[in-house]
Amino acid sequence: MRPLRVALIASSRHPVGEPFPGGLEAHVWQLTRALKRDGHDVTLFAGPGSDPDLACGVIDVRPAPTSSAAREDISMPPERFMNEHHAYLDLMLRLSGELAGRFDLVHNHSLHYLPVAMAPMLPTPLLTTLHTPPTPWLESAMAASGQRGRFAAVSQHTANSWEHATGPLTVVHNGVDTECWSPGSGGDRLIWFGRIVPEKGAHQAIAAARIARMPLVLAGPISDHRYFSEMIEPHLDDTVRYLGHLPTSELSSAVGSSVAALVTPLWDEPYGLVVAEALACGTPVVAFEKGGIPEILTPACGRLVSAGDVEAMATAIVETIGLSRSDVRAHAVMHCSHRRMVDRYVELYRELVSTAQFFPMGAVQ
């Protein structure tokens, strides 16, 4: 079958490159690389500073060309909003104008409303992957676009949360590169990794590790400095250490040399990429039962506990560290691999291209 010409749209807020600001950037980076390796012609539109090896087209977020008179208008939205609005407006107009005909389809991973709202202008189908719970901006764009385009969700939980606006959705679980996230031998410490923000609940992992009387390391970008300084930093000592924001190779090594990973979301995690990454390293997981995580984690590779229950998490650690690391790794290879994810997306791409028309949301399964 002939290679496809695919335009991928990322979020403009962070560069798509290592060390990754979050799971969305890691996902888009992995998908882009895998599609290119498979021989497809891929152009990624992403924020400035993205991985140069991906040969990105830039979503040029810069000051919007508004006059001083316009900026003085009392209805003027915040500058960041206007800059993002202008950047995505410019991109979508280019995709429907000067870049029309260069792509077989557009795959949107941004969290912005304009790619969805402007889908009817494109000469090619638009597939949007929903990575978040519902937002008013995206729901409005879906309604305003006349339900044009195709939507997928990263978990059944996320699909269910959007169904009132989209109808039934195709689910394509996120995947991880099980070669990059390679098996490790374990160790005598716990690990927590991810974006350090309140909703990810790293402070809860510290509390559970204290109760279990086990050492803990944390890794990830400090996305909320106030939260880190007030809720994390005061608890750092010889038994709780912060490793920093690590590139994938170092993070994989840190996860693989840990006896278990703690995953503590205080919000409905749309998927839970850190769970899949830990399992790929053979590291079992103890996680709060939130969002899409129960779709990944089984009793053979970890334990689920009620959200916020650090006592239950501490108790579950004892059970979890006795699980077979080879079985944990096998579960990840079977259910969480990027190969499985990429193949499913390519199926959807070809389905859209072959029909040469747009589908109502959720109409094709």
N, C-alpha and C positions, 0 to 999 in steps of 0.2 A: 504493500500500500504506500502511496506517495506520502512524503513528509508534509506536515501541516505548517502553515504560517500563522504563528500565534503572537498576539500582543497581550502581555500581562501588565496589569495596573496594580501597583502596590500603594500602600499608604505613603503620603508625602512627609509625614511627621518625623520619621526616622530613616536613616540610610539602611539599605538592605546589604548587610555585610557583617563580618565578625569584628569584635565580639557582638553578638546580636542583642539589640535593645529589648527584644521580647520574642514570644513564640510566633507572632504573625510574620515578623521579618525572617525568622529562621525557616518558616514554612515556605514562604515565597522564594527564598534563596534556593532551598532544596528542590522545589518544583522546577524552577528555571534551569538549574544545572542538569537535572534528570532529563528534562525534555530536550535540551541541547545534546546531551550524550546520546539520546535515542535518535538523533538526526533531524529533529524538527527545527525549523527556522523561527527562533524566539526573540522577540524584542521586549525587554522589561522596562517599563516606565516607572521610575522610582525616585526617591529624594536624593538630593546632592550628597556626595560622599559614599555612594553605594559601591559595592565590589566592582572594581574596574574589569575584572575577568568576565563579568556578565555582559559587558558592552551595553550598558543601560542607556535608554533615552531618559533625559532628566525631566521630572515634574518640577518645573522651575518655580518654586515658592519664593517670591520676592515681593517687595512692596507693590501693592496694586496701584495702577496709574490713576489715582483719584486726585482731583484738584484740591487746593486748600479750601475752596468754597464747599466742596462736597464733604470734606472731613469735618467741617464745622456744623454740618447738618445734625440735628439732635437725634435723628434716627440712625446715624452712622454706627454700624456694629463694631465690635472689637477688631483691632488691626489684624490679629492673627486669623480671624474668621475671613476677613476680606481677602487676605493674601492667599489662603487656601482656596477660596472660592474662585479667585481669578486664575490660579494655577490649573485647577481641574477644568474650568471653563475653556481655557486655552487648549488643554490637551484634547478634550472631547471635540472641539471645533476642528482641530488638526486631524483627528481620526476620521471625522466625517467629511473633511475637505482634502487637504494636500496629501494625506496618508491613505485616503480611500483607495481600496484595491490592493493595498500592500499586504493585507492580512486575510486569512480565512475566517478568523473569529477573534474576539476580544474576551479575555478572562479577567474579570475584575475582582481584586482582593482588597480594594481600598474600603475605608469606612465612611467615605464621603458620599453625599447624596447625588451629586451631579452625574457620575457615570450611569447610575440607574435612571435618573430623570431624563437623560438625553439619549438613552438607548434607541428610541425610535428614529433618531437622526442617522444612525450608523448604517453603512451599506452591508455590514456583516453582523452575524449574531453576537450577542453579548451574554456571557455566562457570568453570574455573580456568585461567589462563595460567601455565605453568611458566617462570619467568625465571631459574632457577638450576640448578646440578647437584643431584642427589638429596641430600636431608637426612633424617636418621633421624626427625625430627618429622613431616615430611610423609608419608613412607612409612608410618609408623605410623597416621596419620590416614586415609590411603587404605584401608588394610586394615580399620581399625575401622569405617569408614563403610559397609562392605559394597559397596565399589566403586560408589557412587552418584554421579551427576553426570557432567560432561563435562570433559575436559582438552585443552588445546592447548599447544604448545611454540613458542618463539620462533625455533627453528632446527631443522634435521634433526639436528644434533649433539646438541642438548638433548633432542630426542625419543628419540634412540637411547640416551642415558644413562638415561632414565626407563623405557624399554620393559619392563624386567624387572618393574616394579611396576604398569605401566598397560596393557601391550599396545601395539599400534600407535597412534600419536598423530597428530592433525591438526596440521600446521605452519602457523603464520601468522607470517611474518617481520615483525619490527618495521619501522615506517616513519617517515620524517621529513617535515616540511612543507617541500617544495622551494621554497616562496615565502619562508619565513623564512630558510632556508639557501640564500641566493641566490648566483649565480656571481660570483667575483671575478677580478681580472686577474692574480693571482699576485704574485710578488716574488722576493727573493733570499735568503730565510730559510726555515728549516724550522719546523714547529710540532708540539707535543705537547699534547694537552688531554684532560682527564678527571679523575676523582677521584685525588688524590695519596695513594696507599696503596702498600704494597710490591708487592701482586700486580699492579698496573697497570704497574710497571716504568719509571717516568719516568727513573730513573738510567741505564737502558740506552739510552734515547733520547739522553741527554746524551753518553754514551760514543760512540755511533754518529756523532753530529754532530761531535764532536771529531775522530774519525778522518777523516770526510769534509771537515773544515775548512770547515764551514758554520755560520753563526749559527743559533741555536735560541731560540724563545720557548716558554714553558710556561704553561698556563692551567688553572684548575680549583680546586675546594675542597680545602683541606688537611685531609683526613679523618684523617690520622695525623701528628700534630705531631712525634713523635720521628723518624719516617722522614724528614720534610721537613728537620728540623734537622741530621740526621746524614748523609743521603744526597743531598740536593738543595741546600740552602742553601750549603754550602761550595763548590759548583761554580758559583754564580752570579757572573757578571762581565759585561763589555761584550759578550761573544758569546753568553752564555746568560742570558736574562732571564725572570723570573716576572712575568706580567701581572696575576695575581690571579684571583679568582673572578668571572667576567664574566656579565652577562645575555646572552641569546641574540643580540640584535642586535649587540652588541659582539664577541661570540665569533665569530659568522658573518663579520663584517668581518675579524677577525684571521685566521681560517682562509682566507678568500678571498684575502687579501693575502700568503699564504705559498706557496712553490713546491712544497712537498710536506708531507704529514702523516706523522709516525712513530707507529705504534701498537705498543705493546710489552708485551702481557699475558704474565704469568708463570704464569697459571692458564688453565683452559679457559674462555675467554670464551663465555658462552651465546649471544650474538649479535654484539655489537660495534657499538653504536650510533654511536660516534665515527667509524667507518669510513664509514657511510652519510652522516653529517653532513658529513664532509670531501668526499666525492664530490659531494654536492649543491652544494657551493661550487665545483666544478670542480677541486678540489685533489686530485691523485693521492696514493696512500697506499703507504707501505712498512710492512708489518706482519709480526709474528711469526705463524707458521702454527699458531694455537691455536684450539680450540673451533669456533664457528660462523663465524669470519671468512672461511675459504675459500669459504663459500657466497655471500659478497657480492663479494669482490675477484677480478677477472679480470685477465689480462695487459693488457687494453685500458685499465685504470684504475689499475693499481698492480702491486706485486710482493710476493710472500710469501717469507719466509726462515725458516730454522729458529729456533725459540724460543731466545733467549739469544745468538744469533750476531750480535754487534754488528759484526763485520768484514763479514759478508755483508750486513747492513743498510746499512752505509756504501757498499759497492760498488753495491747496488741503487738507492741514491739517485740516482746518476748516470744510470741508465737511466730511472728514474721521472720525473725532471723534464723529460724530453723528450716525454712523452706529451701528446696533444691534450687541453687542458682542456675543450673543447666535447664531446669524446667521453666524457670522465669524467663531466661533468654529465649527458649524455644517458643514460648507464648508470644513474645514480642516479634520474632521473625515471622510467625504464622499470621498474626493479627494486626501488627502495627508497622509493617515495613513500608518504606516509601515506594517500593515497586508496586505493591498492591494499590496504593493511592494513585500513582501516576497512570497506571494502566486503566483505572476506572475513569480518570479525567479524560484520557485520550478517547475512550469509548464515547463519552459525552460529547467531546469535540466533534468526532466524526459523525455522530448522530445529528448534531446541529448543522454541520456543513452539508451533509447529504440531503437534508430536507430543504435547504436553501430558503428557509423562512423562519420567522420568530414564533415561539410557542407561548401560549398563556402560561403564567406561572404555575408550576406543578403539574402541567398537563401530560408530560411525558415521564414515564418511570423506567 
